[in-house]
Amino acid sequence: MTDQSDDTDLPQAADPDEQRRHAVRVVHAFYGALEAKDLDAFAELWTADAVYRVPVTPYGVPGEFAGRDAIVAGLRQFFALFGTTRFTWDAEPMADPRRVLATWTLEIELLGGGTYRNRGASIFRLEHNRIAEFTEYVDTAAFLGVFAAKVGTAHRFFELLNAKDLDAWGELWHDQGVLTVPYSPQGSPSPTEGKDKIVAAYQELFAVYETFGTELTGVHPAVGSDAICVQYRVRATLAGGAVYTNDSIAVFRFQDGLISACHDYFDPRRFQDVLDALG
């Protein structure tokens, strides 16, 4: 690896070789700031109107950040999840002295538990000794495996309820999963412990529904933990023709990629009609 000096504030060099050496120093400073989680140093490396592009876009991640402020704000959200961060990288100057190719690997201990590993290649284009354009290629499967899998499970949870496919729905639960209804109405025991008991309770419950549907109004991953908070609305038709509606919040937690706990908050007075239908 070449010199990793933090001297990134040189005047624009006229000599192409000096431009290349300086561009490589900027790239080393870039990865050093990421590894140190130093947002101030990171921000200083960009032009005000810089563009950050991810041509191969993971689900839920924008393909472009425009402007230094947006780039730094996006990184700040990820830093809130990161513990110890380790990068290895190599920087290679291009024929165009404004461009550098970097190849890298990373390993990040997540504050919510687990380790995120990825590798990729990035192309930097500099203007006036600052990064004006950054294009990054990453392993999207590795990204999604850590950052989107739990969100996907939360979406799947409600999709399977809407389909009344309780066998597949049960497979989302950990064997020792716990379902808690903090505002538990009369006749509805809480908590329910163990996947088998949770599935059996829902099978009994869904026997009184002619139709059942949910609308998700918000899905919010927590910062610093694996929790996912889901806001949702329920509309169901009971066997006798009555309509049940509710507005709810569910908080999911995970173990081994499966739901280990769900706290479901809803109006127990409305849910009483469902329990009455159960007899």
N, C-alpha and C positions, 0 to 999 in steps of 0.2 A: 504494500500500500504506500502511496506517495505521501509527501509531507502533509500533515494535518494541522498546520498553523491556522489560528483563528483570524489571520490578517485578511479580512474580507472587505475592507473599506479603502482600497487603493483607487487612485484615479483611473479612468478608462485608459487602458494601455493601447498604444499604437502598434506595438510589435505583436504579431499573431502568437508567437510562442509564449510571450509573457501573458497575453490574454488567456491562453489555454491553461497555463499554470495557475493563474488567479481563479479561473472558472472552476478548476478542480478543488482549490481551497474552499470556495463557496460551497461546493457539494459536500466536502468533509464537514464543514461547519453545520450544514443542514442536518446531516445524520447525527452529528454530535449533539445538536440541540434537541432532536427527537429522543435520543437515548437519555439525555438529562432531564427531559420533560420541561425544558426551559422555553416557555412561550414567548418571552420578551426577545430572547436571542433568535428564536425561530422567525418572529415577525420582522425583525430587522433585515432579513435576507431577501425579502420580496419587494418588488415595485408595488406602488399603490394600486395599479390596475392589472396586476398579475392574474393569470388564469391557471387553474389546477384542473386537469382533465383525467378522467378514468374511462378510457374507451370501452373496456369490457366491464360492464356495470353490474355489481351484485344487486340482488333484490333489495329495494328500499334505500339505496344509496345514490344520491344524485351523480350524474355523469360529469358535472362541471361545477366548480366554484369560481365565481368571477369576483375579483377584488381581494386585496390583502385581508381586509377585515372579515370577509366571509370565510376565507381560508383558515384564518386563525380561530374564528368562532367554531368552525366545524371540528378542528383538531382539539379544541378545548373540551368539547363534549366527549371525545374518546379518551382524553387524558383523565377525565373524571372516573373512568373505569379501570385505569391501568395502575398496577403496582410496579415492581421492578421490570425495567425495559432493557432488552439487550439487542443491539443491532450489530451485524457484520456487513461490510460493504466494500465495494471496489469501484473506483471512478476512473473513467477512460476518456480523455479528450477526443473530440471529433475534428475532422478536417475544417469544418466551420468553427472558428475559435470561440464562438459564442455558445457552443453546444457541448454537453458532457453526457455520456452514457454511464449510468450507475446500475450495478447489479447488487442485490442485497438479500439478506435473510433477517428475520426478527423472531424473538421469543419474548412474550409478555406474560407476566403473572397477573391475572385479573383479580381485582379487589373482591369481586363476588365469588371467587373460586374458579379454579381451572387455569389452563395455559393456552394462550393464543399463539400459534406459530404460522408464519407465512414467508413467502419469498417472491421476488419479482424483479422487474427491470424498470428503470425510469429514465426519461430523457429530459434534461434541463436546457432551457434557452435563456441566456442572460442578456440584459440590457443595462448599461451603466452600472455594471458590477452587482446587479441584483437579479433575482430570478423573476423573469417576465412570463415564462410559460413552463409548466411542469406537466408531463404526461406520464402516467404510471400504469403498469400492468401487474396485476396481482392474481393469486390463486383464489378465485371467487368461491370455490367450494370450501376452502379453509375459512374464508371470511364468514360465509353463511353458516357453516357448522358451529361457529361460536356465537355470532351476534344475531342470527335470525332464527335459529332452530327453536328456541323457546317461544318466540313470537309466533312462529308457524304452528307450534303445538297449541297455543292459545286459540288461534283461528280455527284449527282443526277440531278442537274441543266443541266449539259451537256449531261448526258445519255438521258434525256427526249427530249432535242433538237435534238439529233441524231435520236431518234425514231419519231420525229415530233409530239410528244404527247403534244400539247400546253395546253390542258385542265389540265392535271396533272402537267405540268410545272408551270402553273399559280398558283397552290396551294402552291408552294414554296414561293410565295411572300406575304409580309404583305400588307394589304389593302391600306396603305398609302406609299407603296414602291415607290422609285424614281430610274429611270434608266437614267444615265448621260453618254453621249458620248463626252468626252472633245475635241476630234478632229472631230467634227461633220461635215460631208460633206454637200455640198449644197443640199437642198431638204430633209434633215433629221433633224427634230426638236429635240432639246435637251435642258433641260431634259424632260423626259416623266414621269408624276406624276400620281400615283394611279395604283393599280394592273390591273383594267379593261382596262385602256388605254394602259398599257404595253403589255398585252396579245393581244389586238386588233392590235397593231402595229406589233407584231410578226406574227400574223395570216396573215396580209397583206404581210409582207415580205416573209414568207415561201411559199406563193402562187407562187412565181417565181422560187422556187428551185425544180428541178427534184430529186436531191439527196443532202443530207447535212450531213457532218460528222465533228467531232472535235477530235483532239488528245491532251490530256493533257500532257504537258511537265514539269510541276511543280505545286505543291500545297503546299502553305506556310502559316501556321497560324502565325499571328503576336504575338509579345510579348507585353503584357500590354494592349491589346485591343481585341475585338472580330473579328477583320478583318481577312479575308482569301484572299490571293493573289493567283490567278490561271494564269499560263502561258499556252497558248493553241494555236493550229494551226487549221485553218478552210480549208476544201476543199469541194466545192459544185459545182454542175452542174446546170446551169440555164436552164430555159424552152427552150431557143433557142439553147442550146448546148454549150454555152460558159462555161469555167471553172473559178470559183472564188476561190482564195486562199488568206489567210492572216495570219499573226502572231500577236497575241494579248495578252494583259494582262487585266484581270478583277479583280477588288477589291470589295469584298462583305462585307457588314455589316448587322447586325441582330438585330431584336427586337422580343421578345416573341418566339424565335426559328425560325422565318421566315426572309426572306431577306427583309431588310428595305431600302437598297441602293446598287446599283451596278454601279461602274464606269468602263466603257469598253473602253480600249485604243487600237486602231488599225489604220492601214494606210488608211486614207479616200480616197486616190486616187484609190486604188484597189476596195474599196467598191462602188465607183461611178458607176461601171458597173452594180451592183445589182440595184442601184436606177434608172439607165437608163432603165433597164428591167421592172421596175415598171411603167414606163411611167410618 
